[in-house]
Amino acid sequence: MRNDAGGKDPFVLASFHKGFAGTPRWSPDGKWVVFDYHDDVHSQIYIVDAEGMNLRAVTAGKYENSVPSWSRDGSTIYYASNRTGAWQVWSHEAAGVQEKQITKGGGFAAFESYDRTTLYYSKLEGGGIWSTPVGGGAEHHLTEAPHRGYWGDFDVTESGLFFVDAFIAPGPTLLFYDFAKRRARPVLVLTQATESGAANLSASRDGRTLLFTQYEAKNSILIADNFH
């Protein structure tokens, strides 16, 4: 769904008869939304325009394709696919059919650097944040967190990476990895943990604004009268 900045006037961009959709992301020009759709069998990448028209599938096949993101110029969509038997980062032309496997040693959620030279990604298994040239090549291990399952706990700015370490003392902590200094520093201790298996963190280009989610468990006790 789409709504205004105040959370009002919700509008359905795409509707399916079964399954669920997730990980929606705006194109840099604000004209398209890319997302993954999970039916009863497989997940695929779709795009739809901002008015809920021109819905089309980007990927197909008897395997999973998930967690898409855009290149900074909007020409390419990055996503994770397990078509090789392991989760790897792939790229696909936004307006074409050409696709390419980017990572070889595992990869999941991925974001392109603002200078369009480097791809930063997490892993569904193993954890940490990694980098590789946008066209593929040597893969470098930058941080130990986020840990396995918390693949959505990081985002890219012009000068570095924000990421969450869910298991550090004194509690779940938001950190910043500085590209120039090549080291991380704590920014904020969170009051509650993020949720594994979800996209939890988004940062502005200049790194001055962050959006993050926190999981809040709620339990209810119900009384049923005249129950048989």
Buried (B, 14 or more C-beta within 10 A) or exposed (E): EBEEEEEEEEEEBBEEEEEEBEBBBBBEEEEBBBBBBBEEEBBBBBBBBBEBEEBEEBBEEEBBBBBBBBBBEBBBBBBBBBBEEBBBBBBBBBEEEEBEBBBBEBBBBBBBBBEEEBBBBBBBEBBBBBBBEBEBEEBEEBBBBBBEBBBBBBBBBEBBBBBBBBBBEEEBBBBBBEBEEEEBEEBBEBEEBBBBEBBBBBBEEEBEEBEBBEEEEEEEEEEEEEEE
